Amino acid sequence: MKKLVYTLVAGASLALAACTSQPQAAESVTPKKDIGLQLYSIRQLIGNAEKFAANQDSILTMLAGMGYTTVETANYRDGKIYGMAPEDFKACVDKAGLKALSTHTTRGLSKEELKAGAPDEETMKWWDECIAAHKAAGMEYVVTPSQPVPETVKDLQTWCDYHNAIGKKCAEAGLKYGYHNHSHEFRKVEDQVVMLDYMLENTDPQCVFFEMDVYWTVMGKASPVAYFKKYPGRFKLLHIKDWKEIGQSGMVGFDAIFNNAEVAGVEHIIVEAEAYESADMMEGVRKCADYLLKADFVKADYTK
């Protein structure tokens, strides 16, 4: 892939177009594979909702030029996505030639709700509004990005019941609901059960899938492939991540992960980066896309 030059620096160095204006020309790249990007990966460029609303047209166009095909969001608040009405956000993503695939958002359970063993009415009303917003944005997946390690197995079961209830609401709206892991889910609760295993075994596969973060799974001293084989079909989304750019650390066996994607039940892959070797964040994101585009073990489309 021909290297793109990115100069996303302070406002004086680049006049960024607003969403309603004609997007700046980007070097044309025909996407070879279905690859998503979690927008948290470029959080410093996006900044707050106001900054993203001003810059998104150029940012999204650049991502499409790198070969990304979808985005996963991480900024839902008060019915808006990055400060925009869901329909407006969808229009901007569509205009750039991308698709708004999924979101990271959640509302946790309070101590009172855990004590009662169930979410209250206000919490479930929040989910109704959240689901409606993301459906309006054209998304297919709603993902809870994390939850705390419960103090007791009883509380862990309450969380599982909560995820099932959210998943049922999503299914009724035509969306899929999932949970994304970090490394703490591989700890034991009350020294009895591994948190992630318990969640996999006590959530309804018809209502709840899992978005495995392969890097955090390795950091939790677990094998992604072993989990694929133990719980086949449960991992519809994968966060493809490394310590920095993908493939940089040598700690994550990406070939084995992708070679077992069918067993896992993978439908889409999503890049997430939290740090970069590259001084330029967009250059780091491009390197992640290049790695996956060039890897012969990564399929073009996991929905087929």
C-alpha positions in Angstrom: 0.0 0.0 0.0 1.3 3.4 -1.0 2.2 5.4 2.1 -0.2 8.2 2.9 1.1 11.4 4.4 -0.9 12.7 7.4 -0.5 16.2 8.9 -3.1 16.2 11.6 -1.6 18.7 13.9 -2.8 21.9 15.5 -5.6 23.7 13.7 -3.3 26.2 12.0 -1.5 23.5 10.1 -4.6 22.0 8.4 -8.0 23.5 7.5 -10.4 20.7 8.4 -13.7 20.6 6.6 -17.0 20.5 8.5 -19.3 17.5 7.9 -21.8 19.5 5.8 -19.1 20.6 3.4 -17.4 18.8 0.6 -14.8 16.4 2.1 -11.1 16.9 1.3 -9.7 14.6 -1.4 -8.0 11.5 -0.1 -5.8 9.1 -1.8 -8.0 6.3 -3.2 -7.5 2.9 -1.7 -9.8 0.0 -2.6 -10.5 -1.8 0.7 -9.3 -5.4 0.4 -10.6 -6.6 3.7 -13.4 -5.8 6.2 -11.4 -4.1 9.0 -12.9 -1.8 11.7 -11.3 0.8 13.9 -12.3 1.6 17.5 -12.2 5.4 17.5 -10.7 5.4 21.0 -7.5 4.6 19.0 -7.4 8.2 17.8 -8.8 9.8 21.0 -6.2 12.5 21.1 -7.2 13.7 17.6 -10.9 13.4 18.3 -10.7 15.1 21.7 -14.1 16.2 23.0 -17.3 16.0 21.1 -17.0 19.6 19.9 -13.5 18.9 18.4 -14.6 15.7 16.7 -17.7 17.5 15.2 -15.3 20.0 13.6 -12.7 17.5 12.4 -14.5 14.2 11.7 -15.0 14.7 8.0 -11.3 14.7 7.3 -10.5 12.1 9.9 -13.0 9.6 8.7 -12.0 10.1 5.0 -8.4 9.4 6.0 -9.4 6.2 7.7 -11.3 5.0 4.7 -8.2 5.9 2.6 -6.1 3.6 4.8 -8.4 0.6 4.0 -10.6 0.7 7.1 -14.3 -0.1 6.3 -16.1 0.3 9.6 -15.8 2.2 12.9 -16.7 1.4 16.5 -17.5 4.4 18.7 -16.8 5.2 22.3 -18.6 8.4 23.1 -22.3 8.1 23.6 -23.8 10.6 26.0 -27.3 12.1 26.4 -28.7 10.6 23.2 -25.8 11.8 21.1 -22.7 10.2 19.6 -19.6 12.4 19.7 -22.0 15.3 20.4 -24.0 14.6 17.2 -27.5 13.4 16.7 -27.3 9.7 15.7 -28.7 10.3 12.2 -26.1 13.0 11.6 -23.3 10.8 12.8 -24.4 8.1 10.5 -24.6 10.5 7.6 -21.0 11.6 8.1 -19.7 8.1 8.4 -21.6 7.0 5.3 -20.2 10.1 3.4 -16.7 9.0 4.1 -17.4 5.5 2.7 -17.4 3.8 6.1 -20.0 2.1 8.2 -20.9 2.7 11.8 -20.7 -0.9 13.0 -20.6 -0.9 16.8 -20.4 1.1 20.0 -18.7 0.8 23.4 -21.1 2.2 26.0 -22.7 1.1 29.2 -24.4 2.0 32.4 -23.1 0.1 35.5 -25.0 -1.3 38.4 -25.0 0.7 41.6 -24.4 -0.8 45.1 -28.2 -0.5 45.7 -29.0 -2.4 42.5 -26.5 -5.1 43.4 -28.0 -5.4 46.8 -31.5 -5.7 45.3 -30.2 -8.2 42.8 -31.6 -6.4 39.8 -31.3 -3.1 37.9 -33.9 -0.4 38.7 -36.4 1.1 36.2 -34.3 4.2 35.5 -31.4 2.0 34.4 -33.4 0.0 32.0 -35.0 3.2 30.6 -31.5 4.5 30.0 -30.9 1.4 27.9 -34.1 1.9 25.9 -32.8 5.4 24.9 -29.3 4.1 24.2 -30.4 1.3 22.0 -32.7 3.6 20.0 -29.9 6.0 19.4 -27.5 3.4 18.1 -30.1 1.8 15.9 -30.7 5.3 14.4 -27.0 5.5 13.8 -27.2 2.3 11.7 -25.1 0.2 14.1 -25.4 -3.6 14.5 -23.6 -4.2 17.8 -23.8 -2.6 21.2 -20.9 -3.6 23.5 -20.4 -3.0 27.2 -16.7 -2.2 27.4 -16.0 -3.3 31.0 -17.4 -4.0 34.5 -15.7 -4.3 37.9 -14.8 -7.6 39.4 -17.7 -8.4 41.7 -17.0 -9.2 45.4 -19.2 -12.2 45.4 -20.4 -14.9 43.0 -23.9 -13.7 43.9 -23.1 -10.3 42.6 -21.5 -11.8 39.5 -24.7 -13.6 38.8 -26.6 -10.3 39.1 -24.3 -8.9 36.5 -24.9 -11.8 34.2 -28.7 -11.4 34.6 -28.3 -7.8 33.8 -26.4 -8.5 30.6 -29.1 -11.0 29.6 -31.7 -8.3 30.1 -29.8 -5.8 28.0 -29.2 -8.4 25.3 -32.9 -9.2 25.2 -33.7 -5.5 24.7 -31.1 -5.2 21.9 -32.4 -8.3 20.2 -36.0 -7.0 20.2 -34.6 -3.9 18.4 -32.7 -5.9 15.9 -29.3 -5.3 17.4 -26.7 -7.6 19.0 -25.3 -7.1 22.5 -21.9 -8.1 23.8 -19.3 -7.7 26.5 -15.7 -6.7 25.9 -12.9 -8.1 28.2 -9.8 -6.6 29.7 -7.3 -8.7 31.8 -9.2 -8.5 35.1 -11.9 -10.8 33.9 -9.4 -13.7 34.2 -9.3 -13.2 38.0 -11.3 -15.5 40.3 -14.3 -14.3 42.3 -14.3 -15.5 45.9 -11.5 -17.8 44.8 -14.1 -20.0 43.2 -14.8 -19.1 39.6 -12.9 -17.3 36.8 -15.0 -14.2 36.1 -15.0 -14.5 32.3 -15.7 -18.3 32.3 -18.6 -17.7 34.7 -20.0 -14.9 32.4 -19.7 -17.1 29.3 -21.5 -19.9 31.1 -24.2 -17.8 32.7 -25.3 -15.5 29.9 -27.7 -16.6 27.2 -25.8 -17.1 23.8 -29.0 -15.9 22.1 -28.7 -12.6 23.9 -25.1 -12.0 24.7 -21.9 -12.4 22.7 -18.4 -11.5 23.7 -15.9 -9.2 22.0 -12.6 -10.7 22.9 -9.7 -8.2 23.2 -6.9 -10.6 22.2 -4.2 -8.5 23.7 -5.9 -8.2 27.1 -6.6 -11.9 27.1 -2.9 -12.6 26.7 -2.1 -10.1 29.4 -4.6 -12.0 31.6 -2.4 -15.0 31.1 -5.0 -16.8 29.0 -5.0 -18.2 25.4 -7.5 -16.7 23.0 -7.5 -19.9 20.9 -8.2 -22.0 24.0 -11.2 -19.8 24.8 -12.4 -20.1 21.2 -12.4 -23.9 21.5 -13.9 -24.0 25.0 -16.7 -21.6 24.1 -17.2 -21.9 20.3 -19.3 -19.4 18.5 -19.4 -16.9 21.4 -16.9 -14.3 20.1 -18.7 -12.4 17.2 -16.3 -9.5 17.4 -12.5 -9.4 18.0 -10.5 -6.5 19.2 -7.2 -6.9 17.4 -4.6 -5.2 19.6 -1.0 -5.3 20.6 1.2 -3.4 23.0 1.6 -0.7 20.4 1.1 -1.2 16.6 -0.2 -4.6 15.7 2.5 -7.2 15.4 5.0 -4.9 17.2 5.4 -6.9 20.4 5.6 -10.5 19.2 3.5 -11.5 22.3 0.2 -12.1 20.5 -0.1 -15.1 18.1 -2.2 -13.4 15.5 -1.9 -16.2 13.0 -3.3 -18.8 15.4 -6.1 -16.4 16.4 -7.2 -15.8 12.8 -6.8 -19.4 11.8 -9.3 -20.3 14.5 -11.7 -17.4 13.9 -14.4 -19.6 12.4 -14.4 -21.7 15.6 -14.8 -18.5 17.6 -17.8 -17.4 15.6 -16.1 -14.1 14.4 -18.2 -11.8 12.3 -16.0 -8.7 12.3 -12.5 -7.7 13.4 -11.8 -4.3 14.9 -8.4 -2.6 15.5 -7.9 -0.9 18.8 -4.6 0.8 19.7 -3.7 2.4 23.1 -0.1 3.4 22.3 2.1 3.7 19.3 5.8 3.4 18.4 5.1 6.0 15.7 5.3 9.6 16.7 2.2 10.3 14.6 -1.0 8.6 15.8 -2.5 8.4 12.3 0.7 6.8 11.0 0.3 4.2 13.8 -3.3 3.5 12.8 -2.2 3.1 9.2 0.5 0.6 10.2 -2.1 -1.5 12.0 -4.3 -1.6 8.9 -1.3 -2.4 6.7 -0.4 -5.4 8.9 -3.9 -6.9 8.6 -4.2 -6.1 4.9 -0.9 -7.8 4.1 -1.4 -10.8 6.4 -2.4 -13.8 4.3 -4.1 -15.4 7.4 -6.6 -12.6 7.6 -9.7 -13.2 5.5 -11.3 -10.5 3.5 -14.7 -11.0 5.1 -15.8 -13.0 8.1 -19.5 -12.7 7.5 -19.4 -15.2 4.6 
